[in-house]
Structures are given as structure tokens and as C-alpha cells.
Amino acid sequence: MKLYGFWRSLATFRVRIALNLKGIAFDEVSVDLMQGEQRGEAYRQVNSQAMLPALDMGDGPALFQSLAILEYLDETYPTPALLPSKPRDRARVRGLALIAVCEAHPLVVPRVREYLEKDLHLAEPVRAEWLRHWMDSASAALELRLASDPETGRFCHGDVPGIADICAVAHVAGSGLFGCDLTPYPMLRRVVAECLTIEAFASAHPLRQPGAPAHVAGGRS
């Protein structure tokens, strides 16, 4: 199994966690987002959308879009489950995941940042404020849901980590890369800290991947 990703890619981080939790062995092929390799013809043959990640299972075209990959893995490798068994619980978990995956992350990815810089000619401080605004908005929404819902337990939903936790952990990692202040979100920080005590989460972290620097200050994700 081959995972096309990059150490700073938050979407790749999500898939990496799921593969680790499921105990699925994989080889990761680095596609350097900072050098624009995702737009090269070689990678477009893997994913025509020129986005990370892509997962080549060896049985057909590579899978794309991280949340779709997570659900595919859960359906084909059912243990441990990443989604609860009850429909209402699954809806809550998916809702939490979508706050991070759909309401924040798409607004801070490289193609958006490049558009803000090169097409709209926004100065770096303005671009940084844009990034933090959308990441903080999602953090606030996650905090409200986690703190107010009785279904929250040790993890986002109960006492077993799942898709919502995977997405929350990647979101918080991205918030850190962009210099966001996470102090106002104690429940979110608690859940993420709990997840990172699990090696499947911790070993998937961007800063533990080949090519990652020891420290990252702001900027690209």
C-alpha cells in the first residue's frame, strides 16, 4: 500500500493516523507541496486534482480526499472501528470531523494561500490573519460542541478514538503551525492531548515525519 503525502500535509496526517490505528502497513511517497510537486504531471497521473493525499491500494486508481479514505478504511478494515455503531452517533462524529475538514482546512491550503498572495496581492500579515481567523473559528466551534455535548468522553465521542479525533488532532496541529492561540479551547486541547498519548496518533504527527524540521514557525501547511 502506497500513501502519497507530505510531512506538512494535514490531510495526509489524518490518513496516516487511521492507517496506524488499523495496523495497516504502508509506504509513504513524499510529494513536496512547498516545491509544487503536486502540480507536476507525474503526480497528476495519480490524482488529477493535484491534491494530497492519495492512497494506492494496488487494486485500481488511487483513492483521494482524506475523509473518503478514512471511511473506506473503516469499511474494509473494521477493527478498530473509527465510527460508532448507532446512526445518530455516527452523524455527530461526522459533524465534528466536518467542522475541521470542511469549514477550516480548505481555506488555508497552499492553493488558497498562493491566490491570496499572487492574485490578490495581500501582504503577509493580512494573509496570516486570514489563516488564523478560519482556524480559530473551527476551534471555537469544536470547543463549543465538545464542552456542551454529554456524548463527549475521554475522546470526542465516548472513550474510544475515532474519525472526529483524527480530524481534531490534525486541526490542532495545523493551528500550531499557523501560530494560533489555543488557550481559549481547553476541552479541545484536552481531547487532543489524550489522543497524542496513543502512539498511532503521536507517530503520525507532521513533525515526526522524514524531512520535517525540529521546529516550525508559522506559514505553510
MDAnalysis code that builds the backbone (N, CA, C; Angstrom):
import MDAnalysis as mda
import numpy as np

u = mda.Universe.empty(663, n_residues=221, atom_resindex=np.repeat(np.arange(221), 3), trajectory=True)
u.add_TopologyAttr("name", ["N", "CA", "C"] * 221)
u.add_TopologyAttr("resid", np.arange(1, 222))
u.add_TopologyAttr("resname", ["MET", "LYS", "LEU", "TYR", "GLY", "PHE", "TRP", "ARG", "SER", "LEU", "ALA", "THR", "PHE", "ARG", "VAL", "ARG", "ILE", "ALA", "LEU", "ASN", "LEU", "LYS", "GLY", "ILE", "ALA", "PHE", "ASP", "GLU", "VAL", "SER", "VAL", "ASP", "LEU", "MET", "GLN", "GLY", "GLU", "GLN", "ARG", "GLY", "GLU", "ALA", "TYR", "ARG", "GLN", "VAL", "ASN", "SER", "GLN", "ALA", "MET", "LEU", "PRO", "ALA", "LEU", "ASP", "MET", "GLY", "ASP", "GLY", "PRO", "ALA", "LEU", "PHE", "GLN", "SER", "LEU", "ALA", "ILE", "LEU", "GLU", "TYR", "LEU", "ASP", "GLU", "THR", "TYR", "PRO", "THR", "PRO", "ALA", "LEU", "LEU", "PRO", "SER", "LYS", "PRO", "ARG", "ASP", "ARG", "ALA", "ARG", "VAL", "ARG", "GLY", "LEU", "ALA", "LEU", "ILE", "ALA", "VAL", "CYS", "GLU", "ALA", "HIS", "PRO", "LEU", "VAL", "VAL", "PRO", "ARG", "VAL", "ARG", "GLU", "TYR", "LEU", "GLU", "LYS", "ASP", "LEU", "HIS", "LEU", "ALA", "GLU", "PRO", "VAL", "ARG", "ALA", "GLU", "TRP", "LEU", "ARG", "HIS", "TRP", "MET", "ASP", "SER", "ALA", "SER", "ALA", "ALA", "LEU", "GLU", "LEU", "ARG", "LEU", "ALA", "SER", "ASP", "PRO", "GLU", "THR", "GLY", "ARG", "PHE", "CYS", "HIS", "GLY", "ASP", "VAL", "PRO", "GLY", "ILE", "ALA", "ASP", "ILE", "CYS", "ALA", "VAL", "ALA", "HIS", "VAL", "ALA", "GLY", "SER", "GLY", "LEU", "PHE", "GLY", "CYS", "ASP", "LEU", "THR", "PRO", "TYR", "PRO", "MET", "LEU", "ARG", "ARG", "VAL", "VAL", "ALA", "GLU", "CYS", "LEU", "THR", "ILE", "GLU", "ALA", "PHE", "ALA", "SER", "ALA", "HIS", "PRO", "LEU", "ARG", "GLN", "PRO", "GLY", "ALA", "PRO", "ALA", "HIS", "VAL", "ALA", "GLY", "GLY", "ARG", "SER"])
u.atoms.positions = np.array([
    [0.846, -1.185, 0.000],
    [0.000, 0.000, 0.000],
    [0.889, 1.244, 0.000],
    [0.521, 2.224, -0.839],
    [1.360, 3.399, -1.009],
    [0.538, 4.654, -0.716],
    [1.029, 5.464, 0.225],
    [0.391, 6.720, 0.578],
    [1.221, 7.869, 0.011],
    [0.608, 8.659, -0.853],
    [1.248, 9.854, -1.375],
    [0.920, 11.011, -0.434],
    [1.953, 11.606, 0.160],
    [1.707, 12.662, 1.125],
    [2.902, 13.573, 1.247],
    [2.850, 14.398, 2.290],
    [3.943, 15.316, 2.587],
    [3.910, 15.557, 4.086],
    [5.072, 15.797, 4.670],
    [5.129, 15.866, 6.120],
    [4.230, 16.955, 6.684],
    [4.054, 18.067, 5.974],
    [3.247, 19.178, 6.482],
    [1.788, 19.063, 6.118],
    [1.412, 18.117, 5.306],
    [0.026, 17.993, 4.846],
    [-0.873, 17.495, 5.974],
    [-1.830, 18.332, 6.378],
    [-2.746, 17.947, 7.454],
    [-3.672, 16.822, 7.011],
    [-4.055, 16.822, 5.740],
    [-4.922, 15.753, 5.238],
    [-4.183, 14.418, 5.230],
    [-2.898, 14.450, 4.868],
    [-2.099, 13.229, 4.938],
    [-1.960, 12.768, 6.382],
    [-1.790, 13.700, 7.293],
    [-1.714, 13.386, 8.722],
    [-2.938, 12.582, 9.155],
    [-4.112, 13.002, 8.704],
    [-5.344, 12.281, 9.062],
    [-5.296, 10.827, 8.598],
    [-4.904, 10.633, 7.350],
    [-4.883, 9.270, 6.807],
    [-3.797, 8.441, 7.485],
    [-2.671, 9.058, 7.768],
    [-1.580, 8.369, 8.452],
    [-2.045, 7.829, 9.810],
    [-2.792, 8.649, 10.556],
    [-3.313, 8.204, 11.855],
    [-4.213, 6.990, 11.680],
    [-5.129, 7.067, 10.726],
    [-6.071, 5.957, 10.520],
    [-5.351, 4.669, 10.160],
    [-4.371, 4.760, 9.275],
    [-3.609, 3.566, 8.906],
    [-2.898, 2.984, 10.123],
    [-2.347, 3.860, 10.954],
    [-1.676, 3.389, 12.165],
    [-2.655, 2.715, 13.119],
    [-3.810, 3.341, 13.330],
    [-4.804, 2.772, 14.242],
    [-5.264, 1.393, 13.766],
    [-5.388, 1.244, 12.462],
    [-5.846, -0.029, 11.893],
    [-4.726, -1.061, 11.811],
    [-3.486, -0.627, 12.069],
    [-2.363, -1.547, 11.963],
    [-2.044, -1.936, 10.536],
    [-2.283, -1.019, 9.597],
    [-2.055, -1.294, 8.178],
    [-0.672, -0.773, 7.776],
    [0.151, -1.642, 7.265],
    [1.478, -1.234, 6.810],
    [1.374, -0.457, 5.498],
    [2.179, 0.587, 5.368],
    [2.149, 1.387, 4.147],
    [3.506, 2.032, 3.939],
    [3.771, 2.352, 2.686],
    [4.946, 3.136, 2.322],
    [4.475, 4.523, 1.922],
    [5.130, 5.560, 2.456],
    [4.737, 6.921, 2.104],
    [5.695, 7.492, 1.073],
    [5.118, 8.025, 0.020],
    [5.869, 8.700, -1.040],
    [5.686, 10.196, -0.861],
    [6.781, 10.925, -0.670],
    [6.696, 12.358, -0.428],
    [6.454, 13.122, -1.729],
    [5.441, 13.982, -1.692],
    [5.140, 14.907, -2.785],
    [5.261, 16.303, -2.184],
    [6.318, 17.000, -2.514],
    [6.687, 18.240, -1.823],
    [5.746, 19.387, -2.204],
    [4.845, 19.718, -1.287],
    [3.907, 20.811, -1.520],
    [4.614, 22.153, -1.634],
    [5.695, 22.310, -0.908],
    [6.392, 23.594, -0.884],
    [7.133, 23.853, -2.195],
    [7.410, 22.778, -2.948],
    [8.045, 22.903, -4.262],
    [7.031, 22.768, -5.403],
    [5.767, 22.577, -5.068],
    [4.734, 22.462, -6.092],
    [4.710, 21.142, -6.829],
    [5.309, 20.099, -6.241],
    [5.374, 18.811, -6.935],
    [3.994, 18.206, -7.176],
    [2.994, 18.605, -6.384],
    [1.651, 18.069, -6.564],
    [1.037, 18.489, -7.906],
    [1.587, 19.547, -8.495],
    [1.064, 20.025, -9.777],
    [1.809, 19.434, -10.975],
    [2.834, 18.643, -10.701],
    [3.594, 18.025, -11.780],
    [2.830, 16.899, -12.445],
    [3.208, 16.605, -13.668],
    [2.490, 15.593, -14.448],
    [2.570, 14.216, -13.798],
    [3.699, 13.896, -13.176],
    [3.851, 12.571, -12.561],
    [2.797, 12.353, -11.482],
    [2.598, 13.366, -10.622],
    [1.592, 13.178, -9.569],
    [0.182, 13.321, -10.103],
    [-0.030, 14.131, -11.125],
    [-1.376, 14.247, -11.700],
    [-1.862, 12.922, -12.276],
    [-0.924, 12.043, -12.625],
    [-1.322, 10.709, -13.077],
    [-1.883, 9.890, -11.915],
    [-1.505, 10.250, -10.710],
    [-2.013, 9.567, -9.513],
    [-3.311, 10.212, -9.056],
    [-3.328, 11.550, -8.969],
    [-4.514, 12.288, -8.542],
    [-4.650, 13.512, -9.431],
    [-5.591, 13.479, -10.336],
    [-5.734, 14.548, -11.323],
    [-6.085, 15.885, -10.685],
    [-6.573, 15.880, -9.447],
    [-6.896, 17.124, -8.754],
    [-5.651, 17.812, -8.202],
    [-4.519, 17.115, -8.233],
    [-3.244, 17.679, -7.760],
    [-3.316, 18.080, -6.305],
    [-3.921, 17.224, -5.488],
    [-4.034, 17.459, -4.056],
    [-3.597, 16.216, -3.298],
    [-3.156, 16.428, -2.069],
    [-2.768, 15.331, -1.193],
    [-3.853, 15.110, -0.143],
    [-3.946, 13.839, 0.342],
    [-3.160, 12.671, -0.039],
    [-3.850, 11.879, -1.139],
    [-3.175, 10.826, -1.554],
    [-3.780, 9.784, -2.384],
    [-3.298, 8.451, -1.830],
    [-4.167, 7.472, -1.858],
    [-3.830, 6.155, -1.320],
    [-3.977, 5.111, -2.410],
    [-2.849, 4.531, -2.789],
    [-2.821, 3.486, -3.818],
    [-2.881, 2.131, -3.129],
    [-4.021, 1.459, -3.289],
    [-4.227, 0.151, -2.674],
    [-3.711, -0.981, -3.552],
    [-3.288, -0.642, -4.773],
    [-2.791, -1.661, -5.679],
    [-3.865, -2.431, -6.409],
    [-5.121, -1.971, -6.289],
    [-6.219, -2.714, -6.926],
    [-7.054, -1.825, -7.838],
    [-6.492, -0.694, -8.255],
    [-7.242, 0.228, -9.104],
    [-6.714, 1.635, -8.914],
    [-7.444, 2.633, -9.433],
    [-6.998, 4.013, -9.262],
    [-6.853, 4.381, -7.786],
    [-5.929, 5.275, -7.504],
    [-5.683, 5.687, -6.129],
    [-6.910, 6.382, -5.550],
    [-7.152, 6.143, -4.277],
    [-8.226, 6.831, -3.564],
    [-7.778, 8.256, -3.240],
    [-8.732, 9.173, -3.161],
    [-8.415, 10.575, -2.903],
    [-9.442, 11.162, -1.937],
    [-9.125, 12.332, -1.387],
    [-9.896, 13.031, -0.367],
    [-9.830, 12.268, 0.963],
    [-9.228, 12.903, 1.949],
    [-8.883, 12.203, 3.185],
    [-10.083, 11.603, 3.915],
    [-11.195, 12.326, 3.992],
    [-12.328, 11.797, 4.733],
    [-12.922, 10.576, 4.039],
    [-12.951, 10.602, 2.714],
    [-13.424, 9.439, 1.964],
    [-12.492, 8.248, 2.193],
    [-11.196, 8.498, 2.254],
    [-10.233, 7.432, 2.522],
    [-10.450, 6.853, 3.916],
    [-10.687, 7.730, 4.914],
    [-10.909, 7.249, 6.281],
    [-12.116, 6.320, 6.341],
    [-13.202, 6.705, 5.678],
    [-14.396, 5.865, 5.719],
    [-14.187, 4.567, 4.941],
    [-13.449, 4.627, 3.848],
    [-13.133, 3.398, 3.109],
    [-12.336, 2.442, 3.990],
    [-11.341, 2.963, 4.676],
    [-10.541, 2.109, 5.559],
    [-11.386, 1.506, 6.667],
    [-12.336, 2.285, 7.169],
    [-13.181, 1.771, 8.237],
    [-14.114, 0.681, 7.741],
    [-14.528, 0.772, 6.502],
    [-15.420, -0.235, 5.928],
    [-14.677, -1.514, 5.551],
    [-13.425, -1.373, 5.155],
    [-12.683, -2.544, 4.672],
    [-11.782, -3.160, 5.742],
    [-11.439, -2.378, 6.759],
    [-10.663, -2.861, 7.908],
    [-11.436, -2.462, 9.168],
    [-12.492, -3.192, 9.500],
    [-13.450, -2.718, 10.505],
    [-12.957, -2.668, 11.945],
    [-11.788, -3.221, 12.235],
    [-11.296, -3.223, 13.611],
    [-9.946, -2.522, 13.690],
    [-9.814, -1.561, 14.626],
    [-10.851, -0.973, 15.469],
    [-11.730, -0.005, 14.674],
    [-12.983, 0.105, 15.064],
    [-13.927, 0.962, 14.346],
    [-13.604, 2.431, 14.584],
    [-13.709, 3.214, 13.535],
    [-13.497, 4.653, 13.632],
    [-14.810, 5.423, 13.720],
    [-15.920, 4.734, 13.484],
    [-17.247, 5.325, 13.596],
    [-18.089, 4.497, 14.559],
    [-18.948, 5.144, 15.357],
    [-19.822, 4.394, 16.269],
    [-20.833, 3.552, 15.504],
    [-21.484, 2.649, 16.199],
    [-22.435, 1.739, 15.548],
    [-23.803, 2.361, 15.325],
    [-24.201, 3.326, 16.156],
    [-25.548, 3.902, 16.055],
    [-25.557, 5.073, 15.069],
    [-26.602, 5.149, 14.224],
    [-26.661, 6.201, 13.209],
    [-26.547, 7.614, 13.775],
    [-27.231, 7.908, 14.876],
    [-27.162, 9.253, 15.444],
    [-25.752, 9.573, 15.937],
    [-25.101, 8.589, 16.531],
    [-23.732, 8.796, 16.997],
    [-22.789, 9.006, 15.818],
    [-22.995, 8.247, 14.756],
    [-22.159, 8.423, 13.567],
    [-22.335, 9.823, 12.984],
    [-23.589, 10.307, 12.991],
    [-23.853, 11.650, 12.472],
    [-23.119, 12.706, 13.301],
    [-23.104, 12.540, 14.623],
    [-22.394, 13.508, 15.472],
    [-20.893, 13.480, 15.184],
    [-20.335, 12.292, 15.088],
    [-18.901, 12.161, 14.833],
    [-18.546, 12.763, 13.473],
    [-19.350, 12.477, 12.463],
    [-19.088, 13.067, 11.152],
    [-19.205, 14.586, 11.201],
    [-20.183, 15.090, 11.947],
    [-20.339, 16.529, 12.065],
    [-19.127, 17.187, 12.682],
    [-18.606, 16.596, 13.752],
    [-17.399, 17.129, 14.375],
    [-16.227, 17.109, 13.397],
    [-16.082, 16.009, 12.681],
    [-14.984, 15.895, 11.718],
    [-15.095, 16.966, 10.633],
    [-16.313, 17.215, 10.171],
    [-16.501, 18.156, 9.070],
    [-16.210, 19.595, 9.475],
    [-16.360, 19.923, 10.752],
    [-16.004, 21.275, 11.195],
    [-14.553, 21.569, 10.836],
    [-13.687, 20.618, 11.113],
    [-12.266, 20.815, 10.816],
    [-11.963, 20.622, 9.335],
    [-12.504, 19.568, 8.747],
    [-12.122, 19.176, 7.391],
    [-12.719, 20.095, 6.334],
    [-13.935, 20.595, 6.558],
    [-14.622, 21.363, 5.518],
    [-14.770, 22.851, 5.814],
    [-14.760, 23.238, 7.084],
    [-15.015, 24.639, 7.402],
    [-13.745, 25.431, 7.699],
    [-12.628, 24.769, 7.864],
    [-11.380, 25.481, 8.139],
    [-10.280, 25.101, 7.161],
    [-9.963, 23.832, 7.076],
    [-8.797, 23.413, 6.309],
    [-8.807, 23.874, 4.855],
    [-9.957, 23.789, 4.126],
    [-9.921, 24.216, 2.718],
    [-9.549, 25.685, 2.527],
    [-9.704, 26.497, 3.569],
    [-9.440, 27.929, 3.454],
    [-7.984, 28.296, 3.741],
    [-7.170, 27.318, 4.121],
    [-5.778, 27.623, 4.477],
    [-4.768, 26.794, 3.686],
    [-5.229, 26.037, 2.707],
    [-4.333, 25.154, 1.952],
    [-3.456, 25.968, 0.997],
    [-2.368, 25.364, 0.471],
    [-1.427, 26.121, -0.360],
    [-2.056, 26.876, -1.524],
    [-3.003, 26.268, -2.249],
    [-3.554, 26.956, -3.422],
    [-4.320, 28.217, -3.025],
    [-4.942, 28.207, -1.836],
    [-5.647, 29.400, -1.358],
    [-4.645, 30.468, -0.927],
    [-3.622, 30.047, -0.204],
    [-2.605, 30.998, 0.244],
    [-1.882, 31.638, -0.946],
    [-1.616, 30.824, -1.968],
    [-0.966, 31.362, -3.154],
    [-1.866, 32.358, -3.882],
    [-3.166, 32.104, -3.898],
    [-4.108, 33.021, -4.527],
    [-4.146, 34.352, -3.775],
    [-4.180, 34.279, -2.444],
    [-4.189, 35.495, -1.636],
    [-2.935, 36.334, -1.884],
    [-1.804, 35.638, -2.057],
    [-0.536, 36.344, -2.243],
    [-0.343, 36.842, -3.664],
    [-0.513, 35.940, -4.638],
    [-0.108, 36.251, -6.001],
    [-1.201, 36.920, -6.826],
    [-2.459, 36.619, -6.527],
    [-3.552, 37.198, -7.311],
    [-4.186, 38.400, -6.625],
    [-4.387, 38.293, -5.305],
    [-4.980, 39.409, -4.580],
    [-3.937, 40.349, -3.997],
    [-2.676, 39.919, -4.022],
    [-1.549, 40.759, -3.581],
    [-1.712, 41.235, -2.137],
    [-2.178, 40.345, -1.290],
    [-2.327, 40.681, 0.118],
    [-0.996, 40.531, 0.836],
    [-0.711, 41.449, 1.729],
    [0.537, 41.408, 2.481],
    [0.548, 40.233, 3.438],
    [1.756, 39.804, 3.806],
    [1.894, 38.615, 4.662],
    [1.122, 38.738, 5.974],
    [1.132, 39.877, 6.682],
    [0.352, 39.958, 7.924],
    [-1.143, 39.762, 7.706],
    [-1.650, 40.253, 6.585],
    [-3.078, 40.087, 6.268],
    [-3.374, 38.626, 5.971],
    [-2.476, 37.991, 5.225],
    [-2.670, 36.569, 4.923],
    [-2.629, 35.735, 6.196],
    [-1.717, 36.062, 7.093],
    [-1.616, 35.323, 8.359],
    [-2.883, 35.479, 9.182],
    [-3.439, 36.682, 9.172],
    [-4.679, 36.914, 9.915],
    [-5.824, 36.101, 9.320],
    [-5.871, 36.002, 7.987],
    [-6.872, 35.172, 7.304],
    [-6.777, 33.726, 7.801],
    [-5.579, 33.172, 7.798],
    [-5.375, 31.787, 8.211],
    [-5.834, 31.564, 9.651],
    [-5.396, 32.439, 10.538],
    [-5.747, 32.275, 11.950],
    [-7.239, 32.451, 12.186],
    [-7.857, 33.360, 11.439],
    [-9.302, 33.569, 11.611],
    [-10.086, 32.285, 11.368],
    [-9.804, 31.611, 10.257],
    [-10.583, 30.420, 9.921],
    [-10.231, 29.236, 10.808],
    [-8.964, 29.108, 11.173],
    [-8.594, 28.029, 12.086],
    [-9.213, 28.254, 13.465],
    [-9.181, 29.492, 13.941],
    [-9.765, 29.795, 15.248],
    [-11.280, 29.612, 15.238],
    [-11.916, 29.950, 14.124],
    [-13.370, 29.770, 14.035],
    [-13.749, 28.305, 14.201],
    [-12.993, 27.427, 13.572],
    [-13.263, 25.995, 13.713],
    [-12.941, 25.507, 15.116],
    [-11.858, 26.013, 15.692],
    [-11.511, 25.621, 17.068],
    [-12.632, 26.008, 18.029],
    [-13.174, 27.202, 17.850],
    [-14.259, 27.654, 18.719],
    [-15.494, 26.779, 18.560],
    [-15.809, 26.398, 17.324],
    [-16.969, 25.542, 17.084],
    [-16.774, 24.153, 17.694],
    [-15.587, 23.602, 17.536],
    [-15.291, 22.303, 18.136],
    [-15.354, 22.373, 19.658],
    [-14.790, 23.429, 20.220],
    [-14.810, 23.594, 21.670],
    [-16.242, 23.632, 22.194],
    [-17.102, 24.393, 21.533],
    [-18.493, 24.509, 21.969],
    [-19.197, 23.167, 21.943],
    [-19.004, 22.417, 20.863],
    [-19.669, 21.116, 20.748],
    [-19.134, 20.144, 21.793],
    [-17.830, 20.077, 21.921],
    [-17.230, 19.119, 22.856],
    [-17.590, 19.445, 24.300],
    [-17.597, 20.721, 24.628],
    [-17.858, 21.122, 26.009],
    [-19.332, 21.017, 26.387],
    [-20.213, 21.099, 25.402],
    [-21.648, 21.144, 25.715],
    [-22.374, 19.824, 25.511],
    [-21.772, 18.897, 24.772],
    [-22.460, 17.638, 24.462],
    [-22.107, 16.561, 25.477],
    [-23.107, 15.884, 26.053],
    [-22.814, 14.821, 27.022],
    [-22.141, 13.605, 26.404],
    [-22.158, 13.507, 25.073],
    [-21.521, 12.357, 24.417],
    [-20.002, 12.441, 24.451],
    [-19.469, 13.638, 24.711],
    [-18.017, 13.778, 24.812],
    [-17.517, 13.021, 26.030],
    [-16.472, 12.242, 25.817],
    [-15.891, 11.480, 26.923],
    [-14.397, 11.712, 26.986],
    [-13.680, 10.645, 27.117],
    [-12.223, 10.755, 27.075],
    [-11.779, 11.319, 25.733],
    [-12.531, 10.956, 24.692],
    [-12.260, 11.440, 23.342],
    [-13.452, 12.240, 22.838],
    [-13.458, 12.593, 21.574],
    [-14.533, 13.428, 21.039],
    [-15.905, 12.797, 21.235],
    [-15.960, 11.479, 21.125],
    [-17.234, 10.772, 21.302],
    [-16.965, 9.521, 22.137],
    [-17.300, 9.606, 23.403],
    [-17.069, 8.464, 24.265],
    [-15.607, 8.262, 24.601],
    [-15.254, 7.008, 24.843],
    [-13.922, 6.691, 25.346],
    [-13.071, 5.904, 24.366],
    [-13.451, 5.945, 23.090],
    [-12.687, 5.281, 22.032],
    [-12.404, 6.310, 20.940],
    [-11.164, 6.456, 20.510],
    [-10.869, 7.448, 19.468],
    [-11.431, 7.036, 18.119],
    [-11.796, 8.034, 17.328],
    [-12.359, 7.756, 16.010],
    [-12.079, 8.877, 15.035],
    [-12.905, 8.956, 14.001],
    [-12.683, 9.912, 12.924],
    [-12.695, 11.350, 13.429],
    [-13.585, 11.679, 14.353],
    [-13.622, 13.045, 14.868],
    [-12.308, 13.407, 15.555],
    [-11.746, 12.470, 16.294],
    [-10.469, 12.724, 16.969],
    [-9.338, 12.886, 15.970],
    [-9.342, 12.063, 14.936],
    [-8.321, 12.170, 13.897],
    [-8.333, 13.567, 13.289],
    [-9.532, 14.062, 12.990],
    [-9.648, 15.372, 12.363],
    [-9.319, 16.493, 13.346],
    [-9.704, 16.329, 14.611],
    [-9.394, 17.346, 15.621],
    [-7.901, 17.454, 15.860],
    [-7.225, 16.322, 15.933],
    [-5.776, 16.333, 16.158],
    [-5.057, 17.022, 15.004],
    [-5.443, 16.714, 13.775],
    [-4.811, 17.364, 12.627],
    [-5.116, 18.861, 12.615],
    [-6.335, 19.223, 12.978],
    [-6.700, 20.641, 13.030],
    [-5.844, 21.401, 14.041],
    [-5.675, 20.829, 15.216],
    [-4.876, 21.497, 16.248],
    [-3.408, 21.582, 15.823],
    [-2.903, 20.549, 15.167],
    [-1.533, 20.609, 14.659],
    [-1.386, 21.746, 13.656],
    [-2.359, 21.888, 12.779],
    [-2.331, 22.977, 11.814],
    [-2.423, 24.333, 12.483],
    [-3.261, 24.429, 13.503],
    [-3.387, 25.683, 14.242],
    [-2.045, 26.078, 14.848],
    [-1.316, 25.084, 15.347],
    [0.005, 25.366, 15.894],
    [0.975, 25.837, 14.830],
    [0.923, 25.218, 13.652],
    [1.813, 25.612, 12.564],
    [1.558, 27.053, 12.128],
    [0.302, 27.502, 12.252],
    [-0.045, 28.850, 11.833],
    [-0.001, 29.852, 12.987],
    [0.464, 29.429, 14.138],
    [0.642, 30.348, 15.246],
    [-0.632, 30.760, 15.948],
    [-1.662, 29.916, 15.904],
    [-2.920, 30.233, 16.585],
    [-2.784, 30.028, 18.095],
    [-3.514, 30.811, 18.848],
    [-3.558, 30.682, 20.298],
    [-4.673, 29.708, 20.663],
    [-4.306, 28.569, 21.220],
    [-5.290, 27.540, 21.574],
    [-5.757, 27.635, 23.027],
    [-5.292, 28.638, 23.745],
    [-5.659, 28.791, 25.155],
    [-7.169, 28.835, 25.379],
    [-7.954, 29.490, 24.504],
    [-9.400, 29.573, 24.758],
    [-10.158, 28.262, 24.571],
    [-9.484, 27.188, 24.222],
    [-10.178, 25.942, 23.869],
    [-9.701, 24.787, 24.739],
    [-9.995, 24.816, 26.037],
    [-9.440, 23.802, 26.948],
    [-9.952, 22.386, 26.685],
    [-11.227, 22.239, 26.317],
    [-11.743, 20.896, 26.056],
    [-11.102, 20.305, 24.811],
    [-10.990, 21.099, 23.785],
    [-10.342, 20.641, 22.561],
    [-8.902, 20.244, 22.839],
    [-8.196, 21.060, 23.594],
    [-6.803, 20.747, 23.918],
    [-6.705, 19.475, 24.753],
    [-7.646, 19.272, 25.663],
    [-7.615, 18.062, 26.500],
    [-7.790, 16.818, 25.655],
    [-8.776, 16.844, 24.751],
    [-9.043, 15.680, 23.899],
    [-7.838, 15.384, 23.013],
    [-7.267, 16.421, 22.424],
    [-6.116, 16.219, 21.544],
    [-4.924, 15.678, 22.329],
    [-4.700, 16.205, 23.522],
    [-3.597, 15.692, 24.356],
    [-3.812, 14.224, 24.691],
    [-5.049, 13.843, 24.939],
    [-5.360, 12.439, 25.222],
    [-5.050, 11.568, 24.009],
    [-5.422, 12.053, 22.831],
    [-5.132, 11.300, 21.605],
    [-3.632, 11.100, 21.411],
    [-2.866, 12.130, 21.701],
    [-1.428, 12.073, 21.446],
    [-0.670, 11.206, 22.436],
    [-1.370, 10.690, 23.450],
    [-0.752, 9.678, 24.296],
    [-0.749, 8.313, 23.614],
    [-1.486, 8.201, 22.505],
    [-1.573, 6.958, 21.731],
    [-0.538, 7.024, 20.607],
    [0.300, 6.021, 20.497],
    [1.403, 6.059, 19.546],
    [0.921, 6.169, 18.099],
    [-0.239, 5.607, 17.787],
    [-0.757, 5.705, 16.423],
    [-0.979, 7.150, 16.013],
    [-1.378, 7.990, 16.963],
    [-1.527, 9.419, 16.701],
    [-0.165, 10.110, 16.730],
    [0.574, 9.879, 17.800],
    [1.826, 10.609, 18.019],
    [2.831, 10.369, 16.896],
    [2.954, 9.125, 16.447],
    [3.961, 8.808, 15.427],
    [3.578, 9.347, 14.052],
    [2.290, 9.695, 13.872],
    [1.833, 10.238, 12.598],
    [2.002, 11.742, 12.505],
    [2.393, 12.389, 13.610],
    [2.471, 13.841, 13.661],
    [3.420, 14.381, 12.585],
    [3.059, 15.514, 11.974],
    [3.928, 16.075, 10.929],
    [5.382, 16.233, 11.338],
    [5.624, 16.673, 12.559],
    [6.992, 16.935, 12.969],
    [7.793, 15.680, 13.269],
    [7.145, 14.518, 13.175],
    [7.868, 13.254, 13.330],
    [8.087, 12.536, 12.004],
    [7.822, 13.240, 10.901],
    [7.977, 12.621, 9.585],
    [9.328, 12.951, 8.967],
    [9.814, 12.071, 8.090],
    [11.064, 12.366, 7.376],
    [10.960, 13.700, 6.644],
    [12.005, 14.500, 6.760],
    [12.017, 15.788, 6.097],
    [11.526, 16.939, 6.938],
    [10.885, 16.621, 8.067],
    [10.364, 17.688, 8.927],
    [11.480, 18.304, 9.741],
    [11.488, 19.636, 9.892],
    [12.484, 20.275, 10.754],
    [12.137, 20.059, 12.214],
    [13.068, 20.350, 13.068],
    [12.834, 20.197, 14.507],
    [11.794, 21.173, 15.006],
    [11.739, 22.357, 14.394],
    [10.796, 23.396, 14.799],
    [10.180, 23.997, 13.552],
    [8.931, 24.425, 13.684],
    [8.265, 25.107, 12.581],
    [7.630, 26.361, 13.146],
    [7.844, 27.468, 12.506],
    [7.221, 28.709, 12.944],
    [6.384, 29.265, 11.806],
    [5.073, 29.149, 11.946],
    [4.137, 29.777, 11.027],
    [4.207, 29.248, 9.617],
    [3.311, 29.705, 8.772],
    [3.490, 29.670, 7.351],
    [2.799, 28.664, 6.494],
    [3.375, 27.521, 6.248],
    [2.861, 26.639, 5.196],
    [2.399, 25.310, 5.764],
    [1.220, 24.881, 5.308],
    [0.714, 23.586, 5.735],
    [-0.141, 22.973, 4.647],
])
